[in-house]
Amino acid sequence: MATATVCPQIVREDPILPDNCFGQPWYAAYTCANHEKRVAEQLGLAGVEHFLPLYESLRKWKDRRKRLEVPLFPGYIFVRLPVQERLRVLGIPSVVRLVGFSGLPYALPDREIEALRNVLWCRLRAEPHTYPGVGRRVRVIRGPLEGVEGTLVRRKGRVRLVLSIDLIRQSAAVEVDSTDVEPINSFVPAR
């Protein structure tokens, strides 16, 4: 029997988030390999709001096993700030660039970041997943992820919701109950 998990959705009144952060866009910062946590520390010291999604991974060596928290999207950290202040991020050692086009950073859709934050806030087990080119788009209709949209995949008899950050073509998967999702009508009328 499945147990229901109750967790608050991240909303404007969330005490963890600064009051003035809403309205500012999220950007993906590309970092040097294996420097994501160091960059997160530096962003915190610089007073820049950031989000580094981590997941727990069991690593095996010849002589031991260890559980580590590693980045869900290796090489990326998400920052929220006005685009005019991007030099605050680019001046941090190990930040290579803000992801964008033609030399300008491109803002990420809030719904993509908020869906990931909600998964981690609810302490659901997320893990990296290959970016799905195509798949059945669904919306979660009940449970802790209610309202979140993603791609439904089946793996080893389990149903997973794949959440994607389209700009960086990276995805994470979280297990869901197939009765908690509904297909999104993706019919686009011809013009």
N, C-alpha and C positions, 0 to 999 in steps of 0.2 A: 504494500500500500504506500503510495506516495505521500509525502508530507508537504504541506504548503509552507513556504517561506514568506514572511511578511517583512518587507523592507521599504523604506521611503524612497520615492523617486527623487532624483536631484532636481530641486526647484529653486526659485529665487530666494526663498526664505531659508535655505540651507545654511546653518551657522558656520560651516567649514569654508564656504566661498565668500570672498570679499564682496561688500555691497556694490562697489563700483565696477565689477568685472563684467556685468551683463551689458551687452551691446558691443563689446570688443570681440573681434574674430579670433578664431584659433588658427594657428599655422603649424606646419610640420617642419621641425628643424632636423636636418640631416647631420649626424655626428660621426666622428671617427669611430672605427670599430671598437667595441667593448668599452666605450667611454660614456655611455648613457647615464649611469648613476653619478659619475663625477660631474657631468654637465648639469644634472638635476640639482646637485648640491650648490654649484656655482650660480645657477638661476635663482635658487632660494636666497642665497646671500645677496644677489643683485635686486631682490624684490620683484622678480618677474614670475607671474603665475604660470605654472607648468604642470604637465600631466605625463607621467612615465608609467604606462601600464606594465605591471609585472605579473608573472605567474610562477608557481612553484614547480621545479623540475628536479627529478632524481638523477644525479650524475654518478656514473660508476667509473672507478679506477681499478687498477689491479688489486690494490690493498684496502680499498674502502669505498663506501657509498656516502653520498652527502646530498641533502636537499638544499637547493639554491633558489633564490628568487632572481629570475632572469627577465630581461625585457621581452614583452609580448611581440614587439616589432623591432627587431635588432637594427640599430643604426638610426632610430628615430625617437624624438621626444616632441611633445606638443606644447606650444606656448600660446598664451593669450595676451595680446597687447595691441595697441594701435600700430598700424604699419609704419608710421613716422618714427616710432621708437625701436625699429628693428635692429639698429646698431647696438642696443643694449644686449641683444642676443648674439649678434654676429661678433661682438668683441670678446666673447667668452672662449677661452681656449677649448679646442676639440669640437667646436661647432663649425661645420664646413659651410653650410648655407641654409637658407630657408627655401623650401621646395616651392617652385613656381614655374612661370613661363616667361621667356624673354627677359630674364634678369629680375623680374618682379615677383615677390612672394604671392602665392595664391591662397586665399582663405578657405579653410575647410568648412563644410556644412556642420552647423552645431549639432544636428541630430546624430551624426556619425560619432562624434566625440562623446556626447551625452549618453548614447547607448552603451558605449564601452565603460564609461564612468559608472553607469547604473549597474552593469554586470559586476564590476569589481566592488562597488559599494555594498551589493547584496551578498558578497562573498561566494559568488557562483564560480565554479571551476572553468576557467577559460584557458584555451591553449592555442598556439599558432595553427593556422590552417592555410592551405594553398588558396590563392585568390581564385574565386569561381568565375569563370568566364560567363557561363550561363547557368541557370537553375531556376527553380520555382521560388518566386518572391512571395514571402508570407509576412503577416503581422501577428504579433503575440496579442491574444485577446484577454488573457487572465494570467495572474501570477506576478512575480516580482518584476518581470520585464514587460508588463502590459504596455502596448503601444509601440514597442520597438519593432522595426522592420529589418528583414534580412533574407538570406537565401537558405532554403531548407535542403539539407543533405542527409543521407543515410549512410552510416558507416558501422560495420560489425553489428548490425541489428539495432543500432541506436539512432535516434533522430537528433540532429544537431542544427542549431541556428548559426549560420555564418554571418558575422558582422564584418563589414569591409570598410576600409578607408580608401576610397576610390583613387584619390590623388596619388597615393604612394603604392597603390596596388598591393596592399597587405590586408590580411584577414585573420580573425580569431573565431573560434567555434566554442559554443556552449551548449550543453545538453538541454533539451526541452522535451516536454511531453507533447506528442503529436495532437492531442486533443486541445492543447492550449494555443494553437495557431490556426489562422485562416488564410486562404490564398488572397493575394492582392490582385484585383482586377487590373491586368496590364494591357487590356485592349485599348489600342490607340486608333481612333477612326481615321480613315483615309481622307485626304483633302482633295 
